[in-house]
Structures are given as C-alpha cells and as structure tokens.
Amino acid sequence: MKSTRRQFLRVTAIGTAGLVIGCGKPGAITREDGGTDELDAGFEETDAGMEQPDAGSPDAGTTPDEPEQVMEAFGFPLGLASGDVEATRAVVWTRYDGMASLRVRVWRMDGDVYAERVADSLVVPGDGGYVHLDVSGLVAGTRYRYAFFEEDGNGAEVARSAIGRFRAALAAGVSEPVTFGACSCTHQGETPTPLARAGERTDLDLFLLLGDTSYNDGKDTLAEYRTQWAANLASPEYRKLRASTSVLASWDDHEVTNDFNPETIDQGKFAIAKKTFFENLPLRRDTTNPDRIWKSLKWGDTAEFFVLDCRGERKPSTRFNGAPQIYLSREQLDWFKAALQASTARFKVILNSVPITDFGFSVFTGDSWVSYAQQRSEVLAFIEDQMISGVLWVSGDHHFASVGSVSANGRGANQMEVLVGPGAQGANLAYALLRPPRWPFASGTNNYTSFRLDPMTGKVEVVFVDGMGAELFKREFTL
C-alpha cells in the first residue's frame, strides 16, 4: 500500500539518505503501523493543492500510471501551465531544466477519477528548456489533468512534475454558465498573494492575464529577459494559479519596457521581448504570423474572448502628425470589428490591456484609447451602430480596480468596463477620483477578479477578491 498525503505529513522523521530527486528510486518512510511505504513526493502539495487518491484504491481510476506512482521532481522550476484552450485542443506548457527524457500525459477526468489517458507523448524541450505541446482530441466542456514525467535510459519513470488542471471549452451551440478569473500588473518586487487565492479554487474555467505579467524594465539580453520572467513565474503563487486552470493572455508595456514606443524601440530588443513572452506562456502561435498576439477563442454560445494587442502595433506619432491615428493596426482593428459582428456568443469579452474608459485624466498620459480618439470613437460607434450586445471590456494597466461605464455620455455610455488588478503592485491613488453612480467601486488594493457569465439571464457577476480571500466588492449586472 502507498501512503496517503495525510499519512505522509504525519511522519515526523524521514530518512532521506541516498534519495536522489529526479533520477533515483523513491525512498521509504515508516508508517504508523511499523510497515514501510514508498515516498511518493518530496513536496507537500501537488495538483495545485488537491489531494490525490491512493494508487490501487477503488477511487483511483483505471489508469495504471496514476500520477502518485512516481515522485515530484525539481526539474520544473516554473511549474506547468495550460492555455489557449478550445473545445477540442489545449496547449500544455512547462520549462524543463533536467537532462532526462521527458514525457507528457493528459487524462480525462470523471470527478477525481483518472478515467482515460488521452495523450501520452515524448517531448523534446526547445531552446531554453520550454515545452509547448498542442494536445488535441479533447471532449468539449470536460475537465482534464496533465503532468510531465522524467524517464531513465530504459524508459522507466523516475519523477514527475506537479499535476495541472484545465477544462476544455464548451462546444458550439452549448449555452451554460462560464466562470473565469482575471488579473494584471504583478511586479517581481511584490508577492502576488491574490493569485494564490485564485489558485485555490476549482471552479475557474480559465484565467485572464491582462498584461504586465512580468516587469522587464531595463533588460536587454535574452538571458536577462528570461531571468525576469522566471523571477515571477517561479513564485509559489504563480505556480499554484497556473496549475489550477488554463490561462488566456495579452501583454502590455512592461513585458518589453515601461511605456515603450513600437516606432522607436530597438527592434532587436523588441524581438527578444516578444520571444520571451511566447516562451513563458502557454500560447498557440498564429500559423501565418507567429508574432501576432490578437485572436479570439470561443466558449460555446456563452462567450467569445477577444484578445487585443494594444501595445505592440500602436504608432504614437500619429497622434499629432495629422495622419489617421493608429492605436491598433488597421489589420487588427478590421479583424476585431468583423469578428465582433460575426460572433454568435451571448457575451463578447474583450481583453484590453489599457482601458478604453474615459476617466477624465486618461488623456494626459497619452497612453490609452482616449489619446487615440479617432479609433476609440470608431470602435465604440461600431458596437452601438451594429447593435452588438453583450460586450464586456476587461482591462488592466492602471494599478487600480474599478467597474463602471466606458463614457459619461454619448458613445460608450451603455458599455461596461472592469479594471482588474493590480495583483502585486502599489496603488494608483487616482482611483479616489472615481465616484458613484458611474463607478460603484474603485480600489487600489491588490486583487484578482472573478466573473460568472450566465447566458440564460444575460447576467454578469463580478467579484473583486483580495490577497486574504476577502471579497472587496460584488456586483451583478445585465448585458
């Protein structure tokens, strides 16, 4: 018999002489009844903190390789992640620093039972040790778990990563509630405790990263950028969150450097920043334009998520030179408008790293949609003139949280924007200028935001949660 994790934690003295994590046979511990058990993990938590059934127990499922059979390795310093999840496929990710052969396995779950192994592949890490594997053949709306395994020269499993979870997106034609989380602005100098709280949940279908996920200011070389990303993603909070559900991500300025200008930045530096953005996140590259960030993903008829690139394609010079203003490239803007109009989803959720709301002070920064008034008006007018319903703007960047209308009056007055985060940053005190009734909530407290979309009623529930797990604000509205 194997020990359960509770039994493992009750052992007060463990002899670890000769135990080699990642390449040796698991050691033994003494049970309370005097027998011995294999030491199945060198970590207190696996599977994002969820206890696993004992191998061989009635509820362990039928797969012969239930993940607790081998011990957790140290070769995965940034944990593991999944992302860009669709109804039938998902990207699974890790960074592997070891030397052994590496295998990934994905299981379809029936509750906590490992019901079926749906993927089993040897993988070869790319430059820097990064692994991105697009796993297909998923069943829409179904929950999955996955792990990476180290193998010795004979193909025997000797260690594994932690265990990750994700849910496949809903199938076309399906309308049921979708719950997701979101955050932005996590600085390496702060502890992102709100992400740990989000990672404790088991009901989040996905999690949105709205930009400034890594603060890479002042970095120039590939090694420096990779080190900065690792400084954040290696934190227990990020490891917990990214193992608990899939992510969908855009970027903002700090993934490159503060307030960078795409027209003047050194293009070598810009290329390195893009490379490390895609390296460190579980993203699917566009087949025709691998550096393209903007895209959309559908969750049945409930929601379509539109990921915008509000940083990498803008042209600040057009604000003043009399040319048509470019905040999004014309290609991106035309795609966005056409995709919005074609969407059959009840909710259109827009991942918008820098807010489109006119806060009254935004124009002075030259940073947001408000400073590119032509394109802002074009987008807001298009949504209203085409009577596109269910639009929800979700944004970050400003280092405060808020919920309110995009405009005080005119175009955008009937559209809602939610600012999420900061997850680990100092507060922007400008939030104190935001007052009801237009803004029922504004705060500089570090947080993550939870959303529940109900397609039957058209209701959106928004909850802001701080690093202690306390609700800062909760509001329900209809779109």
Backbone torsions as a table, in degrees:
resi	resn	phi	psi	omega
1	MET	NA	144.6	173.7
2	LYS	-91.8	153.5	177.4
3	SER	-78.6	147.3	169.2
4	THR	-77.4	166.5	179.7
5	ARG	-63.7	-36.1	178.5
6	ARG	-61.9	-42.2	177.1
7	GLN	-62.4	-39.6	180.0
8	PHE	-60.4	-43.6	-177.0
9	LEU	-71.6	-18.8	178.9
10	ARG	-81.2	-14.0	179.8
11	VAL	-74.6	125.6	-174.3
12	THR	-94.7	-19.0	-179.7
13	ALA	-138.6	121.5	-178.3
14	ILE	-121.4	124.3	175.6
15	GLY	-80.6	118.0	-176.8
16	THR	-113.3	12.7	179.3
17	ALA	-60.3	129.8	177.9
18	GLY	83.1	-2.4	-178.7
19	LEU	-82.6	121.9	-179.8
20	VAL	-117.2	111.0	180.0
21	ILE	-68.1	128.6	172.7
22	GLY	96.5	-18.4	179.9
23	CYS	-142.9	-7.5	-179.0
24	GLY	-106.0	166.6	175.8
25	LYS	-72.4	140.5	178.7
26	PRO	-53.3	142.7	179.2
27	GLY	-79.8	-163.3	-177.6
28	ALA	-130.2	150.3	174.2
29	ILE	-124.5	159.2	-179.6
30	THR	-93.4	125.4	178.8
31	ARG	-78.9	166.8	178.9
32	GLU	-66.3	-23.6	-179.9
33	ASP	-89.3	5.6	177.3
34	GLY	95.3	-12.2	178.0
35	GLY	-81.0	-174.5	179.1
36	THR	-124.1	150.6	176.5
37	ASP	-130.0	152.8	171.6
38	GLU	-70.0	142.2	175.0
39	LEU	-79.8	108.5	-170.6
40	ASP	-88.7	-15.7	-179.9
41	ALA	-158.9	141.8	176.9
42	GLY	-91.6	8.3	-176.8
43	PHE	-120.9	151.3	178.6
44	GLU	-74.4	-30.2	-177.6
45	GLU	-124.6	138.9	167.2
46	THR	-136.5	171.0	-179.9
47	ASP	50.5	45.6	177.5
48	ALA	56.6	34.5	174.2
49	GLY	94.6	-1.5	-178.0
50	MET	-93.0	134.2	179.2
51	GLU	-74.3	138.7	-177.9
52	GLN	-98.2	153.1	174.8
53	PRO	-68.5	150.3	177.5
54	ASP	-66.0	138.6	173.5
55	ALA	-61.1	133.7	-179.7
56	GLY	90.6	-10.3	178.0
57	SER	-80.4	160.2	-175.9
58	PRO	-58.1	-27.7	-176.4
59	ASP	-101.9	16.8	-178.2
60	ALA	-83.9	-6.8	-178.6
61	GLY	88.7	-178.3	-173.1
62	THR	-105.5	-4.3	-179.6
63	THR	-73.1	134.4	-176.9
64	PRO	-73.3	-12.9	-175.2
65	ASP	-113.7	40.7	177.8
66	GLU	-49.0	133.9	-162.4
67	PRO	-60.1	-15.7	-179.5
68	GLU	-79.7	1.5	-178.5
69	GLN	-71.9	-17.7	177.1
70	VAL	-128.0	160.9	-172.4
71	MET	-89.0	154.7	-177.3
72	GLU	-74.3	135.9	-173.8
73	ALA	-96.6	163.9	176.0
74	PHE	-95.6	4.3	-174.8
75	GLY	-81.8	7.5	-176.0
76	PHE	-125.3	70.6	-170.5
77	PRO	-66.5	-20.8	179.3
78	LEU	-105.6	12.5	179.3
79	GLY	71.6	-144.3	179.7
80	LEU	-144.9	166.2	-175.5
81	ALA	-157.0	162.6	172.3
82	SER	-135.2	157.0	-177.9
83	GLY	-170.2	177.4	-177.3
84	ASP	46.9	46.9	-174.7
85	VAL	-77.0	131.0	174.4
86	GLU	-116.7	-174.3	-176.1
87	ALA	-67.4	-30.3	-175.0
88	THR	-123.4	1.1	-178.8
89	ARG	-153.3	160.3	-179.7
90	ALA	-155.9	151.0	175.5
91	VAL	-94.5	127.0	172.4
92	VAL	-109.1	146.5	-165.9
93	TRP	-140.4	148.6	164.3
94	THR	-159.7	169.4	165.0
95	ARG	-119.0	121.9	-174.7
96	TYR	-109.8	124.8	-178.1
97	ASP	-105.4	3.1	-178.5
98	GLY	-87.4	-173.6	-177.4
99	MET	-116.9	-5.5	-176.4
100	ALA	-78.3	166.8	170.8
101	SER	-66.6	147.7	-172.9
102	LEU	-123.7	133.5	179.1
103	ARG	-126.9	143.3	175.3
104	VAL	-116.5	139.4	175.7
105	ARG	-129.4	142.6	178.3
106	VAL	-127.9	134.5	-179.0
107	TRP	-120.4	137.9	167.2
108	ARG	-79.3	132.9	-175.8
109	MET	-102.2	147.4	168.5
110	ASP	-121.1	90.5	-168.8
111	GLY	67.3	-122.3	175.9
112	ASP	-100.4	12.5	-179.8
113	VAL	-94.8	131.3	175.8
114	TYR	-77.6	92.5	-167.7
115	ALA	-80.7	-36.5	-174.9
116	GLU	-157.1	135.8	173.3
117	ARG	-85.0	120.2	-175.1
118	VAL	-108.1	-11.5	176.9
119	ALA	-149.3	140.8	-179.4
120	ASP	-156.0	97.0	-171.4
121	SER	-137.8	139.8	165.7
122	LEU	-73.6	137.1	-179.8
123	VAL	-126.6	147.6	178.1
124	VAL	-114.5	112.2	179.1
125	PRO	-58.2	144.5	178.1
126	GLY	-85.9	-166.0	178.5
127	ASP	-53.8	128.3	-179.0
128	GLY	86.3	-2.6	178.6
129	GLY	88.9	7.9	-175.3
130	TYR	-82.3	141.1	178.0
131	VAL	-122.8	126.5	171.3
132	HIS	-128.5	112.6	-179.7
133	LEU	-121.0	123.5	178.4
134	ASP	-88.0	107.4	-177.1
135	VAL	-93.7	125.0	-178.6
136	SER	-111.8	-179.0	178.3
137	GLY	77.9	21.7	-179.9
138	LEU	-80.5	159.2	175.6
139	VAL	-99.5	123.3	-175.3
140	ALA	-54.5	137.7	176.2
141	GLY	76.5	1.6	-174.8
142	THR	-95.0	149.8	179.8
143	ARG	-94.1	143.6	-175.8
144	TYR	-132.9	158.3	168.6
145	ARG	-129.2	158.2	-175.9
146	TYR	-152.6	157.7	178.3
147	ALA	-157.6	157.1	174.9
148	PHE	-106.2	138.4	-176.7
149	PHE	-119.6	136.4	169.1
150	GLU	-87.1	140.8	177.8
151	GLU	-124.9	146.2	175.8
152	ASP	-83.4	-174.2	-176.5
153	GLY	-64.3	-17.9	178.6
154	ASN	-97.1	4.6	-179.6
155	GLY	83.7	9.4	178.9
156	ALA	-84.9	139.2	179.4
157	GLU	-75.4	130.6	-179.2
158	VAL	-120.7	-17.0	-180.0
159	ALA	-166.5	165.5	178.9
160	ARG	-146.1	168.3	173.0
161	SER	-77.7	-177.5	164.8
162	ALA	-65.0	178.1	-178.3
163	ILE	-110.3	128.0	179.9
164	GLY	-103.3	164.0	-179.6
165	ARG	-132.2	148.7	167.9
166	PHE	-158.6	164.0	174.9
167	ARG	-117.2	134.1	174.3
168	ALA	-67.7	147.3	-179.6
169	ALA	-65.0	158.9	178.6
170	LEU	-66.7	151.7	178.8
171	ALA	-76.8	155.3	174.6
172	ALA	-55.9	137.0	180.0
173	GLY	91.8	-9.6	-179.2
174	VAL	-93.9	130.8	176.3
175	SER	-123.2	108.2	174.8
176	GLU	-150.5	160.6	-176.4
177	PRO	-58.2	145.4	175.5
178	VAL	-126.1	132.8	179.7
179	THR	-117.5	128.9	179.7
180	PHE	-142.1	159.6	176.2
181	GLY	-112.3	169.3	-179.8
182	ALA	-158.1	152.0	177.2
183	CYS	-160.7	167.7	175.4
184	SER	-151.7	167.9	167.1
185	CYS	60.0	77.3	177.5
186	THR	-119.6	102.9	-176.3
187	HIS	-86.2	139.5	-178.6
188	GLN	-60.0	-23.3	-179.1
189	GLY	-81.5	-3.9	-179.7
190	GLU	-119.9	160.4	177.8
191	THR	-96.0	120.5	-176.0
192	PRO	-82.0	62.1	-176.4
193	THR	-58.2	-32.4	176.7
194	PRO	-58.7	-30.5	179.8
195	LEU	-68.0	-33.6	176.3
196	ALA	-64.3	-39.2	178.4
197	ARG	-64.9	-41.0	177.1
198	ALA	-64.6	-38.2	-178.7
199	GLY	-68.9	-15.0	177.0
200	GLU	-79.0	-15.0	-176.5
201	ARG	-82.2	152.2	176.9
202	THR	-116.1	3.8	-175.4
203	ASP	-106.6	0.8	-179.1
204	LEU	-80.7	119.0	179.9
205	ASP	-73.1	-28.6	175.3
206	LEU	-164.1	170.5	-178.5
207	PHE	-136.2	131.5	-178.2
208	LEU	-96.3	130.1	172.2
209	LEU	-106.2	111.5	-169.5
210	LEU	-91.9	10.6	177.1
211	GLY	114.1	165.4	-171.9
212	ASP	54.2	40.7	176.4
213	THR	-70.2	-32.8	175.9
214	SER	-132.9	136.5	178.6
215	TYR	-97.7	102.9	-173.7
216	ASN	-106.8	21.3	-176.1
217	ASP	-57.0	135.2	175.5
218	GLY	81.0	1.6	179.6
219	LYS	-93.0	152.1	-175.2
220	ASP	-132.3	-40.9	-173.1
221	THR	-92.1	163.2	177.7
222	LEU	-59.3	-43.2	-179.8
223	ALA	-62.3	-39.6	-179.9
224	GLU	-66.5	-42.7	178.1
225	TYR	-63.9	-43.6	179.7
226	ARG	-63.1	-38.0	179.1
227	THR	-64.6	-40.5	178.9
228	GLN	-64.3	-45.5	177.2
229	TRP	-58.9	-44.3	-178.3
230	ALA	-64.3	-32.9	-179.7
231	ALA	-61.0	-31.1	176.7
232	ASN	-87.3	-51.0	-170.8
233	LEU	-69.8	-19.9	177.1
234	ALA	-78.6	-9.7	-178.8
235	SER	-64.4	147.6	177.8
236	PRO	-56.4	-32.5	-176.9
237	GLU	-68.7	-45.9	178.7
238	TYR	-68.8	-40.0	178.4
239	ARG	-60.4	-40.1	-179.3
240	LYS	-67.8	-46.5	-179.1
241	LEU	-61.9	-49.3	-172.4
242	ARG	-70.7	-21.9	174.1
243	ALA	-80.8	-18.4	-170.5
244	SER	-86.8	-23.4	-178.3
245	THR	-163.9	171.4	179.0
246	SER	-80.9	160.7	179.3
247	VAL	-121.0	155.3	172.7
248	LEU	-132.7	127.1	-165.5
249	ALA	-134.0	144.5	163.6
250	SER	-119.9	-176.9	177.2
251	TRP	-126.9	167.8	174.2
252	ASP	-131.9	-151.0	-172.7
253	ASP	-78.3	-37.4	-170.8
254	HIS	-70.6	-17.2	171.4
255	GLU	-62.9	-19.7	175.5
256	VAL	-108.3	-74.6	171.0
257	THR	-168.5	160.9	-171.8
258	ASN	-56.5	125.7	174.6
259	ASP	53.2	38.0	-177.5
260	PHE	-65.0	150.8	178.2
261	ASN	-107.7	113.9	-178.0
262	PRO	-60.9	-21.7	-178.8
263	GLU	-79.5	-24.3	-173.5
264	THR	-119.7	-13.0	-176.9
265	ILE	-65.9	147.4	174.6
266	ASP	-57.5	123.6	-173.0
267	GLN	-69.9	-25.4	173.9
268	GLY	-66.2	-43.6	176.9
269	LYS	-63.4	-42.1	-179.9
270	PHE	-61.9	-40.9	179.2
271	ALA	-64.8	-39.9	177.9
272	ILE	-64.7	-42.0	179.3
273	ALA	-61.4	-43.8	177.7
274	LYS	-63.3	-44.4	-179.0
275	LYS	-57.1	-46.9	-176.7
276	THR	-74.4	-27.6	173.1
277	PHE	-60.3	-49.6	-179.6
278	PHE	-71.8	-31.6	178.6
279	GLU	-62.5	-41.9	-167.4
280	ASN	-93.8	0.3	179.5
281	LEU	-125.4	149.1	-178.1
282	PRO	-81.2	72.5	-173.6
283	LEU	-111.1	147.6	175.3
284	ARG	-94.5	124.4	-178.3
285	ARG	-78.1	141.8	175.4
286	ASP	-65.9	136.6	-173.1
287	THR	-70.6	-29.6	-178.4
288	THR	-97.6	-25.4	179.3
289	ASN	-139.5	86.0	-171.9
290	PRO	-60.0	-21.3	-179.8
291	ASP	-91.3	1.8	-178.8
292	ARG	-74.0	129.9	-179.4
293	ILE	-95.9	-35.6	-174.3
294	TRP	-72.5	141.2	-175.6
295	LYS	-173.9	176.9	171.2
296	SER	-137.8	149.6	175.2
297	LEU	-130.1	139.1	-175.1
298	LYS	-105.3	138.4	170.3
299	TRP	-114.8	81.8	-179.7
300	GLY	57.2	-144.5	175.9
301	ASP	-92.4	4.3	179.7
302	THR	-79.7	-52.1	-172.0
303	ALA	-148.0	146.7	166.4
304	GLU	-123.3	128.9	-177.9
305	PHE	-101.5	120.5	-179.2
306	PHE	-104.0	115.2	179.8
307	VAL	-94.5	116.9	179.1
308	LEU	-101.5	151.2	170.1
309	ASP	-107.7	97.9	-177.3
310	CYS	-95.9	10.3	-178.5
311	ARG	-122.8	-47.6	-166.1
312	GLY	-76.7	-14.2	-175.6
313	GLU	-118.1	-0.7	-178.5
314	ARG	-70.4	157.0	177.2
315	LYS	-127.7	92.9	-177.8
316	PRO	-57.3	-28.2	-179.0
317	SER	-62.8	-25.8	-177.6
318	THR	-74.4	-7.9	176.3
319	ARG	-66.8	-25.2	-169.5
320	PHE	-127.2	-13.7	-170.1
321	ASN	-92.5	6.5	177.4
322	GLY	84.9	-8.1	176.2
323	ALA	-77.6	162.7	174.2
324	PRO	-55.1	131.4	-176.7
325	GLN	-69.7	136.4	-179.1
326	ILE	-118.9	105.0	172.0
327	TYR	-100.8	-49.6	165.0
328	LEU	-104.7	146.3	174.6
329	SER	-58.3	152.8	179.2
330	ARG	-58.3	-37.5	177.5
331	GLU	-60.5	-46.0	-179.3
332	GLN	-66.6	-43.1	-177.7
333	LEU	-64.5	-42.3	178.9
334	ASP	-65.2	-41.2	175.6
335	TRP	-60.2	-45.8	-176.7
336	PHE	-60.2	-47.6	-179.3
337	LYS	-63.7	-44.0	-179.9
338	ALA	-65.5	-40.3	-179.6
339	ALA	-68.2	-39.0	175.6
340	LEU	-60.0	-46.5	-176.6
341	GLN	-66.6	-33.8	-177.8
342	ALA	-82.7	-14.5	-173.8
343	SER	-64.8	134.3	175.9
344	THR	-99.9	2.8	-177.5
345	ALA	-73.4	147.7	177.1
346	ARG	-64.9	-36.4	179.8
347	PHE	-119.7	135.5	174.1
348	LYS	-112.2	103.4	-175.5
349	VAL	-97.2	120.8	-174.1
350	ILE	-106.2	115.2	175.1
351	LEU	-82.9	108.9	-166.2
352	ASN	-130.6	97.8	-167.5
353	SER	-59.1	-38.8	179.5
354	VAL	-111.3	131.8	-170.8
355	PRO	-58.2	150.8	172.4
356	ILE	-96.5	-10.9	179.2
357	THR	-63.6	140.2	171.2
358	ASP	-89.8	100.9	-178.9
359	PHE	-84.4	-6.0	-176.8
360	GLY	98.3	-29.7	178.8
361	PHE	-110.5	-5.4	-173.4
362	SER	-62.2	-36.0	-174.8
363	VAL	-63.7	-25.5	-177.1
364	PHE	-74.2	-20.9	-178.7
365	THR	-83.1	-24.2	-175.9
366	GLY	67.5	18.3	-166.4
367	ASP	-108.8	-27.9	-168.7
368	SER	-110.6	-176.2	177.9
369	TRP	-53.2	-34.5	-174.8
370	VAL	-60.6	-30.9	179.4
371	SER	-80.0	-6.2	175.3
372	TYR	-121.9	67.0	-167.9
373	ALA	-60.0	-32.1	-178.2
374	GLN	-63.0	-50.5	-178.8
375	GLN	-71.1	-35.0	176.8
376	ARG	-59.8	-48.2	179.4
377	SER	-63.4	-39.0	-179.7
378	GLU	-60.8	-44.7	-178.5
379	VAL	-68.7	-49.2	-177.0
380	LEU	-63.7	-40.3	178.8
381	ALA	-66.1	-40.1	179.9
382	PHE	-60.7	-45.9	-179.6
383	ILE	-59.5	-41.8	-177.4
384	GLU	-78.8	-41.6	-178.7
385	ASP	-66.9	-34.2	178.2
386	GLN	-87.4	1.9	178.0
387	MET	52.8	47.6	178.5
388	ILE	-81.7	116.2	-174.8
389	SER	-95.0	164.9	172.8
390	GLY	73.1	21.8	-178.9
391	VAL	-80.0	128.1	176.9
392	LEU	-131.0	115.4	176.1
393	TRP	-85.4	129.3	177.4
394	VAL	-125.2	121.2	-168.9
395	SER	-137.8	172.4	179.0
396	GLY	-137.3	-136.3	170.0
397	ASP	75.9	-41.8	-165.9
398	HIS	-82.1	-2.5	178.9
399	HIS	63.6	29.6	166.0
400	PHE	-150.1	161.2	177.9
401	ALA	-105.4	144.0	177.2
402	SER	-162.1	163.3	171.2
403	VAL	-140.0	131.4	-178.4
404	GLY	179.4	-179.4	-178.7
405	SER	-78.3	151.1	-177.3
406	VAL	-66.6	-37.9	-179.5
407	SER	-133.1	153.7	178.3
408	ALA	-70.3	-33.0	178.1
409	ASN	-160.5	170.2	-179.7
410	GLY	70.8	-148.9	-178.4
411	ARG	-59.4	127.8	178.5
412	GLY	94.4	-8.2	-177.8
413	ALA	-65.7	-24.5	-179.7
414	ASN	-102.1	10.4	177.4
415	GLN	-107.6	144.7	-175.8
416	MET	-108.3	141.8	173.5
417	GLU	-130.5	135.5	176.3
418	VAL	-113.7	122.5	172.9
419	LEU	-93.7	128.4	-177.3
420	VAL	-111.1	157.9	-176.5
421	GLY	77.5	-171.9	4.9
422	PRO	-71.5	150.2	177.8
423	GLY	-86.6	-28.8	179.1
424	ALA	-159.8	78.9	-177.0
425	GLN	-158.1	164.7	171.5
426	GLY	-76.2	153.7	-175.4
427	ALA	-76.5	142.0	167.2
428	ASN	-87.0	111.8	-173.1
429	LEU	-69.3	-4.1	176.7
430	ALA	-62.8	-18.1	179.0
431	TYR	-59.1	-25.9	-178.5
432	ALA	-66.6	-15.0	178.5
433	LEU	-81.6	-12.2	-176.1
434	LEU	-89.3	120.9	-172.9
435	ARG	-126.0	152.5	171.1
436	PRO	-63.9	158.4	4.9
437	PRO	-85.4	-14.7	-175.7
438	ARG	-64.4	-40.5	177.4
439	TRP	-116.8	96.2	179.3
440	PRO	-68.2	-16.3	-179.6
441	PHE	-148.2	137.2	171.1
442	ALA	-154.4	137.6	-176.9
443	SER	-158.3	148.6	174.0
444	GLY	-97.3	3.6	-178.5
445	THR	-67.9	135.3	175.7
446	ASN	-58.1	136.8	-172.7
447	ASN	-159.8	167.3	158.0
448	TYR	-122.3	161.1	-176.2
449	THR	-119.1	136.3	177.5
450	SER	-109.0	137.2	179.3
451	PHE	-124.7	139.8	170.1
452	ARG	-127.1	122.6	-179.2
453	LEU	-104.8	123.2	178.7
454	ASP	-111.9	105.5	-175.1
455	PRO	-71.2	-20.1	-178.9
456	MET	-74.9	-34.7	-178.1
457	THR	-105.5	-14.9	-175.5
458	GLY	76.4	12.3	-176.0
459	LYS	-89.6	143.6	173.9
460	VAL	-118.1	124.2	173.8
461	GLU	-103.0	125.4	-179.4
462	VAL	-118.0	127.6	179.0
463	VAL	-131.1	125.3	174.2
464	PHE	-95.6	128.9	-173.4
465	VAL	-125.1	130.7	-179.0
466	ASP	-88.5	-176.2	-175.0
467	GLY	-69.4	-13.9	175.3
468	MET	-93.2	-2.9	-177.9
469	GLY	88.7	6.8	-179.1
470	ALA	-85.0	143.8	176.6
471	GLU	-77.7	121.3	176.3
472	LEU	-81.7	-35.4	-176.7
473	PHE	-165.0	145.6	177.7
474	LYS	-139.6	132.6	-178.1
475	ARG	-147.8	141.9	175.1
476	GLU	-119.5	132.9	177.5
477	PHE	-142.2	164.9	-177.4
478	THR	-110.1	134.8	176.6
479	LEU	-111.5	NA	NA
